[in-house]
Amino acid sequence: MEIPALDLKVSADFYATVFNWRIRTRNDGSTAFDDGVGEVSGTWVTNKKAVADSGYMVHIMVDDIEATMAMVKSNGGKITQEVGADAPEITTKFSDPAGNIFGLYQEPA
C-alpha cells in the first residue's frame, strides 16, 4: 500500500503512535510500515496527492473506536465523519496529517 505524505516523518510518527504500526527503512532507503497485526505492509510517498475522495474507503480495524478517535485528534489528524453515520456498523472517518481519508471500524461486541 502506498500512502501519500507531505512529510514522511510526520506521517510515520502519526501511524506509529495512533495505530502502533512498525516503521522500518527499506533497502532503497524509503520509509515503510507494517500494520499492528502484520497483515498489511506499505510505504509513504511524497510524489502523489492525498486521497481525500476516492470513491472507496479503506477501513482500519480497531479495538476501541472512541479511544482511537481521540488519538487521531491529538496527533494531528481530524475526524471527518462521526460514529453512527453507517449504523448499525461502528465506523468513523478521519483524515491523517497529509489529508488522506481513511475509515475506522470496530467490530460489535
C-alpha positions in Angstrom: 0.0 0.0 0.0 1.3 3.5 -0.8 0.0 6.3 1.4 0.7 9.9 0.1 2.6 12.1 2.6 3.6 15.7 2.8 6.3 14.9 5.4 7.5 11.3 5.8 8.4 11.7 9.4 5.1 13.3 10.4 3.1 10.6 8.7 5.3 7.7 10.1 5.0 9.2 13.6 1.2 9.6 13.2 0.6 5.9 12.2 3.1 4.5 14.7 1.5 6.4 17.6 -2.1 6.1 16.7 -2.1 2.5 15.3 1.1 1.0 16.6 2.4 0.4 13.1 6.0 -0.8 13.0 8.1 1.7 11.0 11.2 0.5 9.1 13.6 1.6 6.4 13.7 -0.4 3.2 16.9 -1.3 1.4 16.3 1.5 -1.1 16.1 4.0 1.9 12.3 4.5 1.7 10.3 4.7 4.9 7.9 1.7 5.2 5.4 0.3 7.6 3.8 -3.0 8.8 0.4 -2.8 10.5 -0.1 -3.8 14.1 -1.0 -7.4 13.3 1.5 -8.0 10.4 -1.2 -8.3 7.7 -0.6 -5.0 5.7 2.7 -3.5 4.6 3.4 -0.4 2.6 5.3 2.9 2.3 4.6 6.6 2.2 5.2 8.5 -1.0 5.6 12.3 -1.5 5.0 12.3 -5.2 1.2 11.7 -5.0 -1.6 13.8 -3.7 -3.7 12.9 -0.7 -6.6 10.6 -1.3 -9.5 12.7 0.0 -12.3 11.4 -2.2 -11.5 8.2 -3.9 -15.0 6.6 -4.3 -14.0 3.7 -2.0 -13.0 3.6 1.7 -10.2 1.7 3.3 -11.0 1.0 7.0 -8.5 0.2 9.7 -9.9 -2.2 12.3 -9.5 -1.0 15.9 -10.4 -2.4 19.3 -11.8 0.9 20.7 -13.0 3.4 18.2 -13.6 6.3 20.7 -10.0 5.9 22.1 -8.6 5.8 18.5 -10.5 8.9 17.5 -9.0 10.7 20.5 -5.5 9.5 19.4 -6.2 10.7 15.8 -7.2 14.2 17.0 -4.3 14.5 19.5 -1.7 13.5 16.9 -2.6 15.9 14.0 -5.5 14.1 12.3 -9.1 15.2 12.1 -12.4 13.3 12.4 -14.3 13.8 9.2 -17.4 11.6 9.9 -18.6 10.9 13.4 -19.6 7.4 14.6 -23.2 6.5 13.7 -23.4 7.5 10.1 -23.0 3.9 8.9 -25.2 2.4 11.7 -25.5 -0.4 12.6 -21.8 -0.7 11.7 -19.4 1.0 14.1 -17.4 3.3 11.8 -16.0 6.7 11.6 -13.8 8.5 9.0 -10.6 10.6 9.7 -8.0 12.5 7.7 -4.3 12.0 8.5 -1.8 14.9 8.7 -1.4 14.8 4.9 -5.2 14.9 4.2 -5.8 11.2 3.3 -9.2 10.0 4.3 -9.5 6.5 6.0 -12.2 4.8 7.9 -12.0 3.2 11.3 -14.0 0.1 12.1 -14.8 -1.5 15.4 -16.3 -5.0 15.5 -19.5 -5.1 17.5 -19.3 -6.6 21.0 
